[in-house]
Amino acid sequence: MAKTKQKEKKKEDVVDSLEIEDVPGIGPTKTKQLKENGIFSVLDLASCQMDDLAITLNASKETAMNFINSAQNVLRKNGFLTKEWTNGSELLVRRQALERIDTGSKALNYILGGGIETQAVTEFFGEFGTGKTQICHMLCAKVQQPKENGGLDGSAIYIDTEETFRADRLEQICKVQGWDTQKILDNTHVSQIYNASHLELLVKGIGHNIEEFGAKLVVVDSVTSQHRADFVGRGTLADR
């Protein structure tokens, strides 16, 4: 297990050392275009949507796809992405390397197989007042705890689209649990979102914020509210 964690750490170091210019065909001009549009790293480029990248670079869809494929090949060559073909044993090793964040609830941890899984998107849904935001606040504090205590030793990013984040609630959680309140508040980075365009712009460049803050958790509370507000009625249903 120690060797696996060391290997994962080396992969993180490799990715951090890569520059967009390491992707074949990406020069200073295109690098500037990409960074102006929130694409700061090889990983950001590799995860772009073809249509969006074509618009960003004012290029054809074929050119955009070639850049995306080239970025993925750079990551694959450096061991960050799996090979195009891999076997079950290698996939099992990667699966076992995943970590989980303790939710603070034994029952919820059991349902989730041990907690919130890393390298994945976890969605909570339910009626108003069912505790979704409470879980998000708890996770922001829990992710900052040592790994032996169910955390990941990292900070949290909270993208707040409904003005639901409450610093005083996070403070209460910390005091009840006996955690360092000031440290947790300082390492919970909150962005207030005002419309759907703002949300999409922020999410597009979130990779840069993750690196800047050393974040191990990104909370979006909630994903759909601004789109419901900005695209009202049947006429805008497809856009929404």
N, C-alpha and C positions, 0 to 999 in steps of 0.2 A: 504493500500500500504506500509506503514511504517513497519507493521508486516511482510509482505512478504519479504521486503529487509533485515530485521533483520534475518529472517529465512535463506535466501540465504547466508548471511554473516556467520552464524553459520555453515552452510554446508561447506563453504570454510575453516573455522577453523578446522573442523573435518578432512577433507581431508589432510590438511597440517600436522596434528598430527599423521596420519597413517604412519606406516613404512612397507616396503615390508615384513619384518619378521612377520607382523600381518596376512599374508596370510598363511593358513594351508599348511604345507609341505615345506615352504621356510625357510631354515636355513642359517647360515652364509656363507657357501660355495656357495650356489645358489645365495644368495644376492650379493656376490662379482662378480659372473659371469654376473648377470643381469646388475649391475652398470657399469661394464667394457664395456658393449654393449649398454649403453645409456638408460637403463631402471632403473630409479631412484625412482619411486613412485608406489603406488598401482594403481593409475590411468593409468600410463604408461603400467603396466603389463596387466591391464584389457582391454586395447585397442590394444594389440599386435595381429599380425596375427599368426595363429597357426603354419604354416610352418616355418616362421622366428624364432619363439620362440623355436621350436623343434631343429633347427640348433644351436641357441645360447646356449641352455642347453645340446646339444648333447643327446637329449632324443627322445622318440617316440612322434608321433603326438598326441596320446591319452593322454600322460602325459602333454604335452604342453597345450592341451585344458582343462585339469583338473585344471591346474594352472590359466589359464585365467578365467575360470568359478568361481574358488574360489575367485579370486581378485574382480570379478564383484559382487559376493555375499557379500564380505566384504563392498564394497561401497554401495550396496543396503541396507544392515543391518544398516549402519550409515546414511541412508537417502540421500545419494548423487545421487544414481541412482533410477529411478522409479522401482516399484515392477514389477514382471513379468506380472502381470495383474493389470491394473488400469482402472479407469473410466474417462469419458469425463470431469467431473468437476475438477478432479485433474490435468488432462492435460491442461485444460484451465487456471488454476492457474499458472502452469509452463510457459505456453505461455505468460501470462500477465507479468511475471517476467523478460522476455527478455528485454534487453536494446539495444539502437541503437546509432551509431556514426553518427553525422551530417556530410554529405559529403561536405558542403559548397555551394551546389547548391540546390535551392528549387525544381527545376524540377526533378533532380536526386533523391532527397529525396522522392518526391512524387511517382516516379516509384518504388522505393525500399520499399515503405510503411513506410517511416519515417527515413531512413538512413541504414547504414550497420548493419545488425543484429548480436548480440552476439551469441555465442554457435553455429555458423554456418560457412560454407565456402561460400564466395561470389566470383564469377569469372567474371572478365571483359575481354572481347575479342573484337578484332577489328583490322583494318589495322594499319600499322605503322603511327604514328603521329596523332592518334585520341584522345589522351589525357589520356590513361590508366595510364601511369607513373605519370602524373600530379595529378590524383586523389589519387594515392598511397601516394605521398608526402603530399598532403593536409590532408589525413587521419592520417598520422604520427603526424602531428601538432595538428589536431582536437581532437584526442583521449586523448591528455594530458590536455585538457581544463576541467574545472569543469562540473559536470553533468548538471547543470542548463544552461550551454552554449553549450550543445550538445556533450560534451566529456564524458570520463569515469574515469578521474583522474588517468590515468595509462600511462606507457611508451609504446614505440613501438619497434618492432623487424622488420628489413628490410633485407630479404634474397635476395641478388642482384646477379642474374645469368648472367646479360648482361652488367654490369657496367653502369647501368642507374641511380643509385642514385647520386644526386647532392646536396651536403651540401649547396652550394650557392643558389640553387633554394629553398630549405627549408628556408633558411635565408630570401629570398625575400618574401616568403609567410608570414612569421612571422612579418616582418616589415610592410607589407601592412595591416595586420590584427591588428597590435598593440600588439602582443603577446611577451612574454619573450623569445627572440631568443636564448640566451645562455642555458636557462633551457631546451628548446625543443630540441636543438641540442645534449645536454648532455644526454637526455633521449630517443634518437633515436639510437638504437643499430644495427649496420650494419655489415653483414658478406658477404664478396665477395666469390662467388662460382666459382670453376674452372672446374669441370666436374660433370657428373651425379652421380657418386659414392659419391663425396663430398656432393652433395645436399641430397642424400638419407641418408647418415650418420648423417648430421646435423639435418634433419627433424626428424629422429628417436629419437634423444635425446633432441628435442626442449622443452619438458616439463620442464626439468631442467633449461633451459635458461629463460623460462617464469616465473618460481618461482624466479630465481636469480634477474631478472630485474624488476619484478612486472609489466610485460607486459599485456596489454589489447588488443593488436592488433599485428598480425603477417602478414606481407606482403611478398609474394614470387613473385618476378618480374624477370623472369617469370618461370612458372612451366615447360614448355616444351623445352625451348631453348637448354639446355645442352644435353637433350636426343636426340634432332634432330641432334646435332653436333657429339655426341658419337656413335650413331647408324645410320650409313648412308647406304642408298640403300635398295632394296627389301629384300636382304638376312637377314637383321637384323630387319625387320619390326616387327616381333612378339616380339622380345626382347624389342624394343622401346615401 
